[in-house]
């Protein structure tokens, strides 16, 4: 019998798998909001970044008048709106989790939440690779990272994880990437195929429960109101292509292409909610993938995090989850 997720957990236990055949270790993901979040959101500035995918496919989000040397490239869930209050709370936690040496919060570059164009949607549907989307926005990413001499972190959830896995592989200077933190990329373990519709429906029900039982009252309220700027309409057939592409394999191939270009020692962390319908997130499968990746890329610091008693949308209504992803990704697990 399937266990019930713990929707209201403040501290979620997790199991961390790493390379070198070491035994897994125990950890905790604390979903308590950061004390700095309210001030960060109050000072938020969002600027749309035009690209070949459209004028509002990407945003640069800043939380301070002082320029930070750190920028997080962030891919959110499918068809998300980065201008909503709920999204801003997520990005505030992300920015706070990776301050620079002077204490300035990171800026955030949001990734497209759809392929936006039929030609791009056709390519990802045909190949299962999300590189075609990454390649469309790579010039804008390169321009920002190179002009400001930034250090970059790459963070993704769901659709954004599929895209995030391909990002370092298309950058002119992938050595700027200091860590990758990916949460439950659909079909990472095996293709979902036609089951993706049922999986998404079940996860949508869980999403509403995470909102209902959230201990973060501010974010709970934010999820219940439909605010934010009006986003460009994406044709239904393009949306359908995007969903079907997520049901295909291709994640590991995109990730490996990116891993080939990272600097030695770079932390790469895959988060796997234990009860997700988007993957078979068993300890056995996670350990198998992490072991395989460490064998292929022995110079990197690749780890997996099994997030216990949780489903695909565990991050919903608890933005601190994203900050914890970054902190766990950057922590030193070496003995």
N, C-alpha and C positions, 0 to 999 in steps of 0.2 A: 504494500500500500504506500502511495506517495505521501511523504511527510508534508505538513503544512508549513509554509514559510513563516518566519518570525518578522512580521511587518513592522513592528514597533521597537525592535531592538536598538538600544542606544549604542551598544558596543557589540560588534559582530565578530565572533571568533573566525579565524582563518588558518589555513595550513599553507606553508610556503615551501615550494619545491625549488631547488637550485641544482647546479651542475656538480661535476666531480663525484657523482654517486654518493653524495652526502645524504644523510637522513633528513626528512622534512622537519621544519621547525614550526612552532606555533606563534601566532600573532593575533592582533586585534585591530579591527577597523572601527574607529570612534567617530560616530556621526553627530557629535555635539558641534553646533555652529561655533565658528571662531569669534573671539571677542572683537576682532578688527573688521568684521564683515560689514556692519552697518555704515561705518565711516567710509569704507571703500565704495560701497554702492552709492553713497551720497555724492561722491566725487567722480562718478563714472562719466566717461566720454566715449561715444561710439561713432566711428567714421566708416561709411561704406567704401569698399575698395572695388572699383570697376574691374572686371576681367572679361575674358571671352565668353564666360558663362552668364554674364549679366551684371548690372550695376549694384545689385544687392546680394550677390552670391556669397560674398565674404565681407567681414567687418574687422576693423582694428579697434580693439577695446583697451582703453587706458584708465587707470584709477588714481593717477597722481600727476601733478604738474611737473615732477622731476622725471626725467627719462631713465628708464631701467635698462640695464644691459641684458635682461632676460626676457624672452618672449615665448609664450606657450602657443603652439599650433594646435588648435582644439577642434576636433570633429564631434559634433553632437548627433543625436538620434535623427532618424529619417524624417524629413520635412519639418524639422524643428524651426522655431523662430528665435534667433539670438537676441532680439530686442525686447523680449518679454521680461517682466520682473523676475520670474523663476529662472530664466537663463542667465540674467545678470547676477543673481545670487550664486549660481554655479561658478560663473567666471570670477566673481570676487573671491571665492574660496580657492580657486586655482591660482589666482594672482598672489594671494596671501601666502600660499604654500611654497612659492619659489621667489622670495625676495632676493635682490642682489646684495653685494657686500655692503652697500650703503644703507640697506634696509628698505629700498624702494620696491614696491610690488611689481611683479611681472606684468607686461602687457600681454594681451591675448589676441591672436589672429584666428578668427573662426573660419572653418572650412565649409564648403557648400554642403547642404543637406539633401541634395538631389543632383543627378547628372545634368538637369536643366535643359539640355539640348538633345534632340532626337539622335543626331549623329553620334554623340558621346554615349547615350543610353544604349544604342545598338551595339557599340563596341564592347561595353562591359557585359552586356547580355551574351554576346557571342563568345567572349573569351573567359569570363568569370573573374577577370582582373580589373581592379579599380584604378589601374595606372592611367587609363585614358582621361579620367577626371583629374587626377593629380597633374598630368602633363598640361592640361588646359590652364591650371592656375599656377604652375611652377614659375613662370616669369615674374608674377607679382610677388610670390614668396621670396624668390631670389633677390629681387630688387629691395625688398624691405630688410631682409636679413643682412645683405651685403652693405647697404647704405648705412645702416645703423650699427654695423659690426656686432650683431646680436649673438648671444648664445640661445639655442632653441631647445625646448622640450616638445615632445609630440604626445598628445593625449587624445584618446578616442573612446567613444561608447557606441555600440551597436553599428548602425550604418557608418557612423563616424570612425569606428574602429577599422572597418574594411578599407576606408579611404586613408586613414592615418597610417596603416601598414605600408602603403605605397609611397607615402610622401618623401621619406629620406632618399629613396631610390631615384627620384627625379630632380633633386636639388643640385645646383651647380657646385655647392660647397657642403656636402653632407657632414663634414667634420664639425659643423656648427651644432649638430644635434647632440645633446648631452645626455638624453635619456628618452626612452619610449615607454609609454604606459597605456595599455590597451585593455578595454573592458568588454568581454563577451562578444567578440566579432561573430556574427551569424555564420554558421556552416564551417567553423574552423576545424572541427573534428571530422565531420562527414557532411555531404550535401543534404540540405533539408528537403529539396525537391518540392513536390506538391504539398508536403506537410507544413510548409511555411505559413500558409493561411491559418491553419488551426493553431499553430504555435503563436502567431501574432495575436489572435483573438484571446487566447488564454493569458498571454502576457499583458494585454490591455486590461483585462479584469484585475490582474495583480497590480497593475499600475494604479488603478482607482483605490485599491486597498492600501497601498503604500501611502497614498495621499491622505486617506481617511485616518490612518493610525500614526501618521508622522508626529514625532515629538518636537519638530521644528515648526512652531505655529506661524511664523512669518512666511516660510516657504509654502506651508499648507495653504495659507490664504492666497499666496501668489498663484499657485496652480489652479485655484478655483475661479480666477478672473481671466478673461480673454483680452489681455492688454498687449501692447507692443505695436510696432509699425506694421502696416499692411505689406506683406511680402508678395513678390511676383507670383502670378498664377502659373503652376506647372501642369501641362496637359496630362490628363489621366493616363494615356498610353505610355508616357514617359515614366510616370510614377510606377506603373505596372512593370515596366522593364526593369526599373531599379529594384523592386521587390524580388522579382524572379532572379535577378543577378545575385542578390544576397543569398538566395537558396542554393547557389552553385558553389563548388569549390573554387579556390583561387587565392584565398587569404594567405595560406602558408607560402605559396609561390611569391606573392607580392612582398611578404615580410622577408623572405630569404633574399630577394633582390635588394632590399633595403639594408639588411644586415651585412651584406657583402661590402657596403660602402661606409660603415660606421668605424669610428676610431676604437682601438683596443680598449677594453675595460668599460665600454659604454653599457649602462644598465638597460635591459629590455625586460619588461614585466608584463605578463599576460594574466589578467584577472578573470576568474571563471566562477560565476555564481553557481553554487552546487545544484540548485533545483531549476535551472534555466531550461526552457523548452527550445531554445535556439541552438543548443549543443548538448552533447552527452558529456557533461562535466564531471566525470568520475575521477577519483584520485588516480586510477590506473591510466586513463587517457591523458590526463594532464602531465603526469610523470613521464609518460612515453614521449609526448611532444617535447617537453623541456629537455629530456635526455638527448633526443635526436638533434635538437637545435644546438645544444651545447657541444655535441660531437662534431657537428658541421662547422661551428663557429667558436672554437675553444678560446679565442681571445676576448670574447664578449662576456658580459655578466648577465646571463639569461635566467630568469626565474618565473615560476608560475604561482599564483595565489588562488587557492580554492576558498571561495567566500561561502561559509557554511550557512545552511538554513535560509538561503536567499535565491531569488529568481532574477531574471534578466533585468528587471527595472528596479533593482535594489537602490539605485542612486536617486530615484525619483523622490521628491519632497525631502531629500536629505543632501543638499549640495556639499556638505562637509565630506562626503564620500569621495568627491573628486580631489579635494585637498589631501585626503589620506592616501589616495592612489599615488599621488606625486611623492609624498613623504616615504611611503613604503618602497617606491621605485628607486628613490635616491639613497635609501639607507644602505649601509655597508653590511652585507651578509657574510663577508669573508671571516674565517676563524681567526 
